[in-house]
Amino acid sequence: MNKKQKKMLIRIIIAAVMVIVLNFIPTTGILRLALYLAAYLIIGYDILKKAGKGILNRRVFDENFLMAVATVGAFALAIYSKSGDYNEAIAVMLFYQIGELFQSYAVGKSRRNISALMDIRPDYANVERDGKLEKVDPDEVEIDSMIVVQPGEKIPLDGIVMAGSSSLNTSALTGESLPRDVKQGDEIISGCINLNGVLKIKTTKEFGESTVSKILELVENSSSRKSKSENFISKFAKVYTPAVCYGALALAILPSLVQVLFLGQTAQWGVWVYRALTFLVISCPCALVISIPLSFFAGIGGASKEGVLIKGSNYMETLSQAKYVVFDKTGTLTQGVFEVSGVHHNEMENKKLLEYAALAECASSHPISKSLQRAYGKEIDRSRVSDIQEISGHGIIAKVDGREVAAGNSKLMKKLNVKYQDCHKVGTIIHVAIDGKYEGHIVISDIVKEHAKEAIARLKKAGVKKTVMLTGDAQPVAEQVAQSLGIDEVYAELLPGDKVTKVEELLAAKSEKEKLAFVGDGINDAPVLTRADIGIAMGAMGSDAAIEAADVVLMDDDPLKISKAIRISGKCLSIVYQNIILALVIKFGCLALGAVGIANMWFAIFADVGVMIIAVLNAIRTLRVHNL
């Protein structure tokens, strides 16, 4: 509990003890009223103050006004009837404050989940100047500065490891407990905790543009994006609260007037005013106004703890309705790391053929070229290579040790009039010809992510109707990946613009209530992420494009997090609807009972505070998402 909550708890205990004691002390008249008023003011002075400010600021109709009118009215009725029973007035305020304290604690609990994420903000950076370390604010560190991160310290800025090796705790960002190893030359992002070795890092971004800063900004702004449910409750409360106030006023006055003017009976002002005050207490919309935003807030907090950043409750609501999930292939379902999986139809040794291909491709930064160089496994001696020609969409021709090496696809072989062998395996095929003679081909395959197949199966269990894969790869490669993972539809050989067109076709084909989610790695997929009903960027640590374009950001590469995000949003929305139905059914039922005199003030306390506590308890369940 914070200081404010502890102070409120003390006030509640003092007021409760006073009421109990006063029921056993025989007091009457002005002394009795004064003692009860003292207890009332101890527990309710802040509500009266807020109600007064609301009236002065012309924002009359809120829960503070309802509580103030109901409790002051109950005191007035007790004085008018000379009953001396002031317990109801104090009990209404006492239980209302208990409910408010409970709600404050619940919000604090969900806020601590957000705060745990906020702990990733570094307090300082160790900048190396003239051989000495100087602690400075991360905001003051410029790009290309040299910083030193010691064991136990947070990585303050994004950069490249220039010296040292270590393991990093990334759990605050990804929700995963497994450490990540880094060494010289590796890119590193802010927000992780250095576990053991000393790292010397050259910064690549200013703090305002760093990963940790972008994430903190995203989470801080999430509450400003309200869902339809939250907007409905806000609009409902604006209409509902004045309506019940005028309804209570009518209930207090009209029946007595009817009794006097039309029925010739004695007016029962006390009875009807009491019913009107009961009506006011019952009508207080706290359960709705508090529990709905709390449910979304707790849901966003629980999701962030699992490494799923949802930009607002509106996206939470849309995600819960996702029935179509469209995937980019490379980097999303596959690792985006190409590996040599075979060498076929070659007469020279595999290693020799790989050596020629790797040397020919040495000037290219394409993933295919990189995979050939990794398979070769030795340092590239560029002095052996000359006359490099890159033929767009075909491949490369270069002189290696004085011999002309052509490495590329079947189009290159046709262009050079080299008779080549087709490959029976699915993958990217690099045909190699040396001095005009075909020497064989190398098969390169993208590796499917470990949990990709299970992720697709879990999406089906989570209620997703159809899964679709879009890729720029060749049709056979795409179909093999889709079939191995259990994906329903696949569209291959697409350019980035074609992906947007295909997503628009899928959007047009579905019903309005069903939502389409697009999942990409966030680097090349910004246009499609923006066009889908909801864009999900995965493995987005360090990707500015993903954090900007996507509505949901998964902070690691695990595709299982997609179904988890959908289940979290589904649970959150389920709890929101439960609270709306619970509150409205009980409220309107009790309002009817209060109007006809069946429900008294104690019953009203349950209808207000009791329902609020039940709704808040239910809302807290959205924090529990670990086992979803």
PAZA-253606 format. One line per 5 residues: number of its first residue (from 1); their letters; for each residue x, y, z of C-alpha. Coordinates in nm, 2 decimals. Each point is the difference from the previous one (the first is absolute). Example, Ala and Ser with C-alpha at 12.3 -4.5 7.8 and 13.67 -1.06 7.14 Angstrom:
1	as	1.23/-0.45/0.78; 0.14/0.34/-0.07
***
This chain:
1	mnkkq	0.00/0.00/0.00; 0.11/0.35/-0.07; -0.02/0.29/0.25; -0.33/0.12/-0.13; -0.16/-0.35/0.02
6	kkmli	0.14/-0.04/0.36; -0.15/0.33/0.10; -0.34/-0.10/-0.14; 0.02/-0.34/0.18; 0.06/0.18/0.33
11	riiia	-0.30/0.23/-0.07; -0.22/-0.31/-0.07; 0.11/-0.17/0.32; -0.06/0.31/0.22; -0.34/0.06/-0.15
16	avmvi	-0.11/-0.36/0.03; 0.12/-0.02/0.36; -0.19/0.32/0.08; -0.32/-0.12/-0.15; 0.02/-0.34/0.20
21	vlnfi	0.08/0.18/0.32; -0.28/0.26/-0.05; -0.25/-0.28/-0.03; 0.09/-0.11/0.35; 0.02/0.34/0.17
26	pttgi	-0.34/0.14/0.10; 0.00/0.35/-0.15; -0.29/0.21/-0.12; -0.08/0.34/-0.16; 0.27/0.24/-0.12
31	lrlal	0.29/-0.19/0.16; -0.10/-0.32/-0.19; -0.03/0.19/-0.33; 0.34/0.17/0.06; 0.18/-0.33/0.07
36	ylaay	-0.15/-0.16/-0.31; 0.08/0.30/-0.21; 0.36/-0.01/0.12; 0.02/-0.37/-0.12; -0.17/0.10/-0.33
41	liigy	0.24/0.28/-0.07; 0.31/-0.22/0.08; -0.11/-0.25/-0.26; -0.16/0.23/-0.25; 0.15/0.35/0.00
46	dilkk	0.19/-0.05/-0.32; -0.32/-0.12/-0.18; -0.19/0.31/0.11; 0.30/0.21/-0.11; 0.01/-0.16/-0.35
51	agkgi	-0.38/0.03/-0.03; 0.02/0.37/0.08; 0.28/0.06/-0.25; -0.20/-0.19/-0.26; -0.30/0.24/0.06
56	lnrrv	0.22/0.31/-0.02; 0.16/-0.13/-0.33; -0.34/-0.09/-0.15; 0.08/-0.37/0.00; -0.27/-0.09/0.24
61	fdenf	-0.11/-0.35/-0.09; 0.27/-0.25/0.12; 0.03/-0.27/0.27; 0.12/0.26/0.25; -0.31/0.20/-0.04
66	lmava	-0.22/-0.31/0.03; 0.17/-0.11/0.32; -0.01/0.35/0.15; -0.37/0.05/-0.07; -0.10/-0.35/0.11
71	tvgaf	0.19/0.01/0.34; -0.08/0.36/0.09; -0.36/-0.07/-0.09; 0.00/-0.31/0.22; 0.13/0.22/0.29
76	alaiy	-0.27/0.26/-0.07; -0.27/-0.27/0.00; 0.12/-0.14/0.33; -0.02/0.35/0.15; -0.34/0.06/-0.16
81	sksgd	-0.14/-0.32/0.13; 0.17/0.04/0.34; 0.11/-0.37/-0.02; 0.36/0.07/0.10; 0.11/-0.28/-0.24
86	yneai	0.30/0.14/-0.19; 0.16/-0.34/-0.06; -0.13/-0.03/-0.36; 0.15/0.33/-0.11; 0.34/-0.08/0.14
91	avmlf	-0.01/-0.37/-0.12; -0.07/0.12/-0.36; 0.31/0.23/0.01; 0.21/-0.26/0.19; -0.06/-0.28/-0.25
96	yqige	0.04/0.23/-0.29; 0.34/0.10/0.12; 0.09/-0.37/0.06; -0.09/-0.07/-0.36; 0.21/0.30/-0.12
101	lfqsy	0.30/-0.12/0.21; -0.04/-0.35/-0.15; -0.02/0.15/-0.35; 0.31/0.22/0.06; 0.19/-0.31/0.12
106	avgks	-0.11/-0.20/-0.31; 0.11/0.28/-0.23; 0.33/0.02/0.19; 0.05/-0.37/-0.05; -0.05/0.01/-0.38
111	rrnis	0.21/0.32/-0.01; 0.29/-0.18/0.16; 0.00/-0.24/-0.30; 0.05/0.31/-0.22; 0.25/0.14/0.24
116	almdi	0.20/-0.33/-0.01; 0.04/0.07/-0.38; 0.08/0.36/0.08; 0.30/-0.12/0.20; 0.18/-0.06/-0.33
121	rpdya	0.07/0.37/-0.02; 0.37/0.04/0.08; 0.10/0.26/0.27; 0.34/0.07/-0.15; 0.26/-0.09/-0.26
126	nverd	0.38/-0.05/0.06; 0.16/0.21/-0.28; 0.37/-0.06/-0.06; 0.19/0.33/-0.02; 0.38/0.02/0.00
131	gklek	0.03/-0.35/0.14; -0.24/0.08/0.29; -0.36/-0.10/0.06; -0.25/0.29/0.06; -0.36/-0.06/0.11
136	vdpde	-0.24/0.21/-0.21; -0.37/0.02/-0.08; -0.08/-0.23/-0.30; -0.17/0.30/-0.16; 0.35/0.17/-0.02
141	veids	0.17/-0.28/-0.19; 0.06/0.07/-0.37; 0.01/-0.25/-0.29; 0.34/-0.18/-0.04; 0.09/0.06/0.36
146	mivvq	0.19/-0.28/0.18; -0.19/-0.13/0.31; 0.10/-0.27/0.25; -0.26/-0.23/0.16; 0.11/-0.19/0.31
151	pgeki	-0.16/-0.32/0.14; -0.34/0.07/0.16; -0.05/0.33/-0.19; -0.27/0.07/-0.26; 0.09/0.05/-0.36
156	pldgi	-0.08/0.38/-0.03; 0.01/0.04/-0.38; -0.02/-0.20/-0.32; 0.34/-0.07/-0.15; 0.26/-0.25/-0.12
161	vmags	0.23/-0.20/0.23; 0.36/0.11/-0.07; 0.17/-0.20/0.27; -0.10/-0.27/0.25; -0.26/-0.27/0.02
166	sslnt	-0.28/-0.07/0.24; -0.35/-0.14/0.06; -0.30/0.24/0.01; -0.32/-0.03/0.20; -0.27/0.10/-0.25
171	saltg	-0.30/-0.11/0.21; -0.13/0.36/0.05; -0.03/0.04/-0.37; -0.10/-0.35/-0.12; -0.15/-0.17/0.30
176	eslpr	0.25/-0.28/-0.05; 0.24/-0.11/0.27; 0.27/-0.15/-0.22; 0.30/0.23/-0.02; 0.14/0.11/-0.34
181	dvkqg	0.37/-0.03/-0.07; 0.18/0.29/-0.18; 0.35/0.05/-0.12; 0.22/0.25/-0.19; -0.18/0.12/-0.32
186	deiis	-0.35/-0.08/0.12; -0.28/0.26/0.00; -0.14/0.07/0.34; -0.31/0.18/0.12; -0.08/0.21/0.30
191	gcinl	-0.21/-0.13/0.29; 0.18/-0.34/0.05; 0.21/-0.07/0.31; 0.36/-0.10/-0.03; 0.05/-0.31/0.21
196	ngvlk	0.38/-0.07/0.00; 0.27/0.14/-0.23; 0.10/0.36/-0.05; -0.12/0.13/-0.34; 0.13/0.30/-0.20
201	ikttk	-0.27/0.12/-0.23; 0.00/0.26/-0.28; -0.34/0.17/0.00; -0.21/0.01/-0.32; -0.30/0.20/0.12
206	efges	-0.07/0.28/0.23; -0.21/-0.08/0.31; -0.32/0.15/-0.14; 0.02/-0.23/-0.30; 0.12/-0.31/0.19
211	tvski	-0.21/-0.32/0.04; -0.06/0.05/0.37; -0.12/0.36/-0.06; -0.24/-0.11/-0.27; -0.14/-0.28/0.21
216	lelve	-0.06/0.23/0.30; -0.17/0.26/-0.22; -0.22/-0.27/-0.14; -0.11/-0.14/0.34; -0.05/0.35/0.15
221	nsssr	-0.23/0.10/-0.29; -0.20/-0.33/0.00; -0.27/0.14/0.24; -0.08/0.28/-0.24; -0.13/-0.23/-0.27
226	kskse	-0.35/-0.10/0.13; -0.20/-0.30/-0.12; -0.37/0.02/-0.11; -0.09/-0.16/0.34; 0.18/0.28/0.19
231	nfisk	-0.15/0.27/-0.22; -0.35/-0.15/0.05; 0.04/0.00/0.38; 0.12/0.36/-0.01; -0.30/0.11/-0.21
236	fakvy	-0.24/-0.22/0.20; 0.12/0.16/0.33; -0.05/0.35/-0.14; -0.37/-0.08/-0.08; -0.07/-0.25/0.27
241	tpavc	0.11/0.21/0.31; -0.21/0.31/-0.08; -0.29/-0.22/-0.09; 0.00/-0.19/0.34; 0.04/0.33/0.18
246	ygala	-0.31/0.15/-0.16; -0.17/-0.34/0.05; 0.08/0.01/0.37; -0.13/0.36/0.02; -0.32/-0.11/-0.17
251	lailp	-0.03/-0.30/0.24; 0.04/0.23/0.30; -0.26/0.26/-0.11; -0.26/-0.15/-0.24; -0.15/-0.28/0.20
256	slvqv	-0.07/0.23/0.30; -0.15/0.26/-0.23; -0.22/-0.27/-0.16; -0.11/-0.11/0.35; -0.10/0.35/0.10
261	lflgq	-0.15/0.14/-0.33; -0.17/-0.30/-0.15; -0.05/-0.27/0.26; -0.09/0.22/0.29; 0.25/-0.18/0.23
266	taqwg	0.26/0.14/0.24; 0.34/0.06/-0.17; 0.27/-0.25/0.11; 0.30/0.22/-0.07; 0.23/-0.19/0.23
271	vwvyr	-0.07/-0.34/-0.16; 0.05/0.13/-0.36; 0.30/0.21/0.07; 0.16/-0.31/0.17; -0.08/-0.21/-0.31
276	altfl	0.15/0.28/-0.22; 0.32/0.00/0.21; 0.02/-0.38/-0.02; -0.06/0.03/-0.38; 0.30/0.24/-0.02
281	viscp	0.24/-0.23/0.19; -0.10/-0.30/-0.21; 0.04/0.20/-0.33; 0.36/0.10/0.06; 0.18/-0.13/-0.32
286	calvi	0.33/-0.08/0.18; 0.01/-0.37/-0.10; -0.01/0.09/-0.37; 0.21/0.32/0.01; 0.28/-0.16/0.20
291	sipls	0.01/-0.37/-0.10; -0.01/0.04/-0.38; 0.31/0.22/-0.04; 0.16/-0.20/0.28; -0.06/-0.32/-0.20
296	ffagi	0.18/0.14/-0.31; 0.27/0.16/0.21; 0.07/-0.33/0.18; -0.02/-0.19/-0.33; 0.26/0.22/-0.16
301	ggask	0.22/-0.02/0.31; -0.02/-0.38/0.01; 0.07/-0.03/-0.37; 0.31/0.23/0.02; 0.14/-0.22/0.28
306	egvli	-0.01/-0.29/-0.26; 0.18/0.21/-0.26; -0.32/0.09/-0.19; -0.04/0.38/-0.04; -0.35/0.11/-0.09
311	kgsny	-0.02/0.36/-0.10; -0.35/0.07/0.15; -0.33/-0.16/0.11; -0.14/0.06/-0.35; 0.26/-0.23/-0.14
316	metls	-0.07/-0.25/0.28; -0.36/0.00/-0.10; 0.08/-0.05/-0.38; 0.25/-0.27/0.08; -0.26/-0.20/0.19
321	qakyv	-0.21/-0.01/-0.32; 0.28/-0.13/-0.23; -0.13/-0.29/-0.21; 0.25/0.03/-0.29; 0.37/0.01/0.06
326	vfdkt	0.23/0.08/-0.29; 0.38/-0.07/0.03; 0.30/0.13/-0.18; 0.23/-0.30/-0.04; 0.36/0.11/0.04
331	gtltq	0.09/0.10/0.35; -0.35/-0.08/0.13; -0.06/-0.37/-0.06; 0.36/-0.07/-0.11; 0.32/0.13/0.16
336	gvfev	0.10/0.20/-0.30; 0.34/-0.17/0.03; 0.08/-0.19/-0.32; 0.22/-0.31/0.02; 0.15/-0.23/-0.26
341	sgvhh	-0.20/-0.32/0.02; 0.16/-0.19/-0.29; 0.24/-0.01/-0.30; -0.12/-0.20/-0.30; 0.10/-0.12/-0.35
346	nemen	0.36/0.11/0.06; 0.32/-0.18/-0.12; 0.24/0.20/0.21; 0.01/-0.02/0.38; -0.29/0.17/0.19
351	kklle	0.25/0.22/0.19; 0.17/0.11/-0.32; -0.33/0.09/-0.17; -0.11/0.20/0.31; 0.34/0.17/0.00
356	yaala	-0.05/0.13/-0.36; -0.36/0.11/0.07; 0.09/0.18/0.32; 0.29/0.18/-0.16; -0.21/0.10/-0.30
361	ecass	-0.27/0.14/0.24; 0.24/0.17/0.24; -0.09/0.35/-0.09; -0.38/-0.05/0.06; -0.17/0.06/0.33
366	hpisk	-0.31/-0.20/-0.11; -0.10/-0.27/0.26; 0.06/-0.27/-0.27; 0.36/0.12/-0.04; 0.05/0.01/0.37
371	slqra	-0.12/-0.36/0.03; 0.25/-0.11/-0.26; 0.28/0.17/0.18; -0.10/-0.16/0.33; -0.01/-0.34/-0.17
376	ygkei	0.35/0.06/-0.14; 0.11/0.06/0.36; 0.33/0.17/-0.07; 0.11/0.37/-0.03; -0.07/0.14/-0.35
381	drsrv	0.32/0.09/-0.18; -0.13/0.28/-0.23; 0.33/0.02/-0.19; -0.10/-0.33/-0.17; -0.31/0.17/-0.15
386	sdiqe	-0.03/0.25/-0.28; -0.24/0.12/-0.28; -0.31/-0.04/0.21; -0.33/0.06/-0.19; -0.33/-0.01/0.18
391	isghg	-0.29/-0.07/-0.24; -0.32/0.11/0.17; -0.25/-0.29/0.05; 0.24/-0.25/-0.14; 0.32/-0.03/0.21
396	iiakv	0.37/0.08/-0.01; 0.29/-0.06/-0.25; 0.36/0.05/0.13; 0.36/-0.11/-0.06; 0.12/-0.23/0.28
401	dgrev	0.37/-0.10/-0.02; -0.02/0.10/-0.37; -0.30/-0.23/-0.07; -0.34/0.14/-0.10; -0.26/-0.10/0.26
406	aagns	-0.37/0.05/-0.05; -0.22/-0.05/0.30; -0.38/0.07/-0.01; -0.34/-0.13/-0.10; -0.12/-0.19/-0.31
411	klmkk	-0.05/0.34/-0.18; 0.38/0.06/0.02; 0.08/-0.35/-0.14; -0.24/0.06/-0.29; 0.15/0.34/-0.06
416	lnvky	0.35/-0.16/-0.02; -0.13/-0.30/-0.21; 0.11/-0.24/0.27; -0.19/-0.33/0.02; -0.10/-0.04/0.37
421	qdchk	-0.17/-0.27/0.22; -0.33/0.08/0.17; -0.01/-0.08/0.37; -0.25/-0.23/0.16; 0.03/0.17/0.34
426	vgtii	-0.19/0.31/0.10; 0.20/0.31/0.08; 0.20/0.27/-0.16; 0.22/-0.16/-0.27; 0.34/0.15/-0.08
431	hvaid	0.13/-0.15/-0.33; 0.38/0.03/-0.05; 0.18/-0.01/-0.33; 0.38/0.04/-0.03; 0.15/0.10/-0.33
436	gkyeg	-0.33/-0.06/-0.17; -0.03/-0.36/0.13; -0.28/-0.10/0.24; 0.15/-0.12/0.33; -0.31/-0.06/0.22
441	hivis	-0.24/0.19/0.22; -0.03/0.10/0.36; -0.33/-0.02/0.19; -0.06/0.28/0.26; -0.30/-0.02/0.23
446	divke	-0.15/0.24/0.25; -0.04/-0.17/0.34; -0.35/-0.03/0.15; -0.03/0.14/0.35; 0.00/-0.26/0.28
451	hakea	-0.36/0.07/0.12; -0.16/0.11/-0.33; -0.21/-0.31/-0.05; -0.12/0.00/0.36; -0.08/0.37/-0.03
456	iarlk	-0.23/-0.06/-0.30; -0.18/-0.28/0.19; -0.05/0.22/0.30; -0.14/0.27/-0.21; -0.27/-0.24/-0.12
461	kagvk	-0.08/-0.09/0.36; -0.02/0.37/0.08; -0.29/0.03/-0.25; 0.19/0.12/-0.31; -0.20/-0.11/-0.31
466	ktvml	0.27/0.03/-0.27; 0.38/0.04/-0.01; 0.16/0.14/-0.31; 0.37/0.04/-0.10; 0.13/0.27/-0.24
471	tgdaq	0.36/-0.02/-0.13; 0.22/0.12/-0.28; 0.15/-0.35/-0.02; -0.05/-0.24/-0.29; -0.33/-0.20/0.00
476	pvaeq	0.15/-0.34/0.08; 0.20/0.13/0.30; -0.31/0.19/0.13; -0.23/-0.30/-0.04; 0.25/-0.24/0.18
481	vaqsl	0.02/0.24/0.30; -0.38/0.05/0.01; -0.07/-0.37/-0.02; 0.26/-0.09/0.27; -0.16/0.26/0.24
486	gidev	-0.36/-0.07/-0.07; -0.08/0.34/-0.16; -0.33/0.02/-0.18; 0.09/0.23/-0.30; 0.33/0.12/-0.15
491	yaell	0.08/0.27/-0.26; 0.35/0.00/-0.13; 0.23/0.21/-0.23; -0.15/0.33/0.14; 0.16/0.34/-0.01
496	pgdkv	-0.05/0.22/0.31; -0.28/0.19/-0.19; -0.16/-0.33/-0.09; -0.02/-0.09/0.37; -0.21/0.31/0.07
501	tkvee	-0.23/-0.08/-0.29; -0.04/-0.36/0.12; -0.08/0.12/0.35; -0.26/0.24/-0.14; -0.17/-0.29/-0.19
506	llaak	-0.01/-0.21/0.32; -0.15/0.30/0.19; -0.27/0.04/-0.26; -0.09/-0.37/0.01; -0.06/-0.03/0.38
511	sekek	-0.29/0.12/0.21; 0.01/0.34/0.17; 0.00/-0.15/0.36; 0.29/-0.24/-0.08; 0.34/0.17/0.02
516	lafvg	0.32/-0.07/-0.20; 0.34/0.01/0.17; 0.32/0.02/-0.20; 0.32/-0.13/0.16; 0.34/0.11/-0.13
521	dgind	0.35/0.06/0.11; -0.06/0.37/-0.02; 0.29/0.10/-0.21; -0.14/-0.02/-0.35; -0.36/-0.05/0.09
526	apvlt	-0.10/0.35/0.12; -0.26/0.06/-0.28; -0.18/-0.33/0.06; 0.02/0.03/0.38; -0.18/0.34/-0.04
531	radig	-0.26/-0.13/-0.25; -0.12/-0.30/0.20; -0.27/0.03/0.27; 0.28/-0.06/0.25; 0.37/-0.02/-0.07
536	iamga	0.22/-0.22/0.21; 0.38/0.04/-0.02; 0.20/-0.29/0.15; 0.36/-0.02/0.09; 0.00/0.38/0.00
541	mgsda	0.27/0.08/0.25; 0.20/0.28/-0.16; -0.24/0.05/-0.30; -0.13/0.35/0.00; -0.22/-0.07/-0.30
546	aieaa	-0.18/-0.28/0.19; -0.07/0.21/0.31; -0.13/0.29/-0.21; -0.21/-0.20/-0.25; -0.14/-0.29/0.21
551	dvvlm	-0.29/0.01/0.24; 0.14/-0.29/0.20; 0.37/-0.06/0.05; 0.14/-0.35/0.10; 0.34/0.06/0.15
556	dddpl	0.16/-0.33/-0.11; 0.00/-0.24/-0.29; -0.23/-0.27/0.15; -0.31/-0.04/-0.22; -0.18/-0.16/0.29
561	kiska	-0.04/0.35/0.14; -0.25/0.08/-0.28; -0.26/-0.24/0.14; 0.08/0.11/0.35; -0.07/0.36/-0.10
566	irisg	-0.34/-0.10/-0.14; -0.09/-0.21/0.31; 0.10/0.29/0.23; -0.22/0.24/-0.19; -0.28/-0.25/-0.01
571	kclsi	0.02/-0.05/0.38; 0.01/0.38/0.06; -0.31/0.06/-0.22; -0.19/-0.29/0.16; 0.06/0.15/0.34
576	vyqni	-0.11/0.35/-0.13; -0.33/-0.14/-0.13; -0.05/-0.20/0.32; 0.04/0.32/0.21; -0.23/0.20/-0.23
581	ilalv	-0.28/-0.26/0.02; 0.05/-0.06/0.38; -0.01/0.37/0.08; -0.30/0.09/-0.22; -0.22/-0.30/0.09
586	ikfgc	0.05/0.06/0.38; -0.02/0.38/-0.03; -0.33/0.00/-0.19; -0.15/-0.28/0.21; 0.09/0.18/0.32
591	lalga	-0.12/0.34/-0.13; -0.34/-0.15/-0.06; -0.01/-0.16/0.35; 0.12/0.33/0.15; -0.27/0.20/-0.18
596	vgian	-0.28/-0.22/0.13; 0.14/0.00/0.36; 0.12/-0.36/0.01; 0.37/0.09/0.01; 0.12/0.21/0.30
601	mwfai	0.33/0.19/0.04; 0.20/-0.32/0.11; -0.12/-0.17/-0.32; 0.11/0.31/-0.19; 0.35/-0.03/0.15
606	fadvg	0.03/-0.35/-0.15; -0.13/0.11/-0.33; 0.27/0.27/-0.02; 0.31/-0.10/0.20; -0.06/-0.37/-0.01
611	vmiia	-0.04/-0.01/-0.38; 0.30/0.23/-0.04; 0.22/-0.24/0.21; -0.12/-0.30/-0.19; 0.07/0.17/-0.33
616	vlnai	0.35/0.12/0.11; 0.09/-0.35/0.13; -0.11/-0.13/-0.34; 0.20/0.26/-0.18; 0.32/-0.09/0.19
621	rtlrv	-0.02/-0.35/-0.17; 0.12/0.16/-0.32; 0.35/0.03/0.16; 0.03/-0.38/0.01; 0.11/-0.08/-0.35
626	hnl	0.31/-0.21/0.05; -0.17/-0.34/-0.06; -0.21/0.11/-0.29
***
